Amino acid sequence: GKQDELQWENLLFYTQAADRMGVVQGSQTIMARSNMSESGLKSSLTIPYGFQRSILVGLEGLFRDARPQYLRMSGDLSSRDSSQVKIGTFEYALFGEWRHAWNDVFRSSMGLRWSGLVYDSKRSTKYRLYQALEPRVLLEYDLSEMHQFHASFCVQRQYLNQVSVSKMGLPSDFWLPSSENI
């Protein structure tokens, strides 16, 4: 069956998002713009061994080019243009996980993930490195065909943060990679 076969999965991806908001008041135009693009690879290998046991190993890499929201004004009040900051990041992870089906109704897995982010702001000549270990444990028990019980513990790092100017989501919200300021 599929549980006894070596499985190699790869995913290449690219995404791009841009916000363009504008307000016109008389002869004034105020524009708020932001851009973000991401490209990366996710790859994993599942290695079965023994009866109903396997090891999963893999890696992930993600390049992100972020240009956070900036204001641009035109008209009578200001002819200046705020320059948009460009932030480049590389996010990575290496991981391993041990999986075991103890019987027909009880399964478990334990794993460890090492993730990190390299931050490069074009306004600064220094690179910043953020990294951490992320342990995880999962226990699953089938109570019946329709019901399962799951207990899990994991530590995860998030290297991309939503910046909001209010308590609810608005079009003016934007995303920033982790940095010394966030």
N, C-alpha and C positions, 0 to 999 in steps of 0.2 A: 504494500500500500504506500501511500504518499508519506507516511510517517517514517518509513524505512529508507527513503531516498535522500541523497545529498541535494540540497536546494541552494541555488545562488540567485539572488534578486538584486537588480540594479535599477536605479531611477535617476535620470538626468532631468533637470528642470530649469525653467527661466520664468520669472514673473516680473511685472512692472506695474506700478501704480503712480498716479499723479493727481493732485488736487489743484484746482484753479478756481479760487473764489474772488469775486470782485464786487466793489461797491462804488457807485457813481453818485456823487452829491454835488450838484451844481457843475462847476468846472473842475472839480477834483475827482480823481479816480484812484482808489486804493485797491491794490491786488495783493492777495496772500496766496503763495504758491508753495508746493512741496512735491518732491519726487522720490521714488524709491524703486530700485531694481535689485533682483536677487537671481543668482544662478548657482547651481550646486549639484552634488552627487550624493546619493545614499546607496550604500551597498552592504549586503549582509549574506552570510553563509551559514546554513543550518547543517550541522554534522550529526547524524544519528549514531548512537552507539548503544549496545545492549538492547534490552527489551523496554520500549516506551520511554527512552531517555534520549536527550539530544543536547548539543551545545550550539548556541547561536553566537557568532562573532561578526563584527561589522565596523564600518566607519562611515562618517558623514562629513562633508565639507560644503560650506556655503559662503559665497562672496556676496557682499551687500554694498551697494552704493546708495547712500541716503543723502538727500538734500532737504533738510528740515524746513519747515515753514518760515518764510521771510516776507516782509512787507515791501511793496514797491509802490511809490506814490508819484503821481504826475499832476500837472495843473498849476494853478497860481501859487500855492503854498510852498511846494518843494519840487525842485528839479533833480534832487539827489536820488540815487538808487541804492538801497541797502544791498550789499553783496551777499549772495547765498553761500552758506557754508557747505562744503562737500565733505562727507564723512565716509570713509571706506572701512569695512570690517571684513574679517575672515573668521567664521565660526566653525568649529570642528568638534568631532567626538569620535572616540574609540570605545567600543563596548563589547561585553561578553555576558552571556546568560546561560545558566544551567537549567534545563527543564526535565521534569520527571513526572510520569503518570504512575502513581502508586498502585492504583487499581482502577476499576471502571468508573468510580465516582470521585476520587480524590487526586488532585494534581497540585504541583508546586513548581515554583521557579525562583531562582535567586540570580541577581546580576549586579554588575558594576559598570558604570559608565564614567569615562573621563571626558569632560567637555571644557571648551574654552573659547575665548574670543580675543582676537588681536584687533585693536582699535587704532585707526590712523586718521587724524583730523588734518586736513590740508592747511589749517591755520597754525599748526604746531609741527615741530620737527621730531617730536618724540612719539614713539609707539607705546601703547598701553596693552598689557596682557592680563586677562582675567581667566582663571581656570579653577576647576574643582572636581572632586570625585562625587558621584551620585549613586549611592547604593539603592537597591530595590529588591523587594521580596513580595511574592504573591502566593496565596493559598486559595484553591478553588474546591468547592464541594458541591456535588449535584444532589440536591434534596429530592428531586423528582425530575421527570422529563421536562417539566415546565418551570422549575424553580432551581436557582443556584445560589450558593452563598460564596461571596468573595471577600477576602481580607487581604489588604495590601499596605505596604509602606514603601515610600520612595522619596528621595530628595531630588528636586529638579532645579536647574538654573534657567532663568529667562534673560536673554541678552538683548531683547528688543522690548521697549517699553512704550506704552501709549501715554501721551501727554495730553491732559485735558484742562480746559480753563473753567470747567463747571462740574457739578456733581452728576450730570447726565451727558451722554454722548451727543456731540454736536459736530457739524461739518468742519468746525475749526480745530477739532482734535487731530493730532498727528503722531507719528511713531518716530522714536529715536533709539539708536543703539545705545547700549550701556557705555558710560564714559565716566570720567572723574566727576562730572556734574550730575549724573543720574545714577 
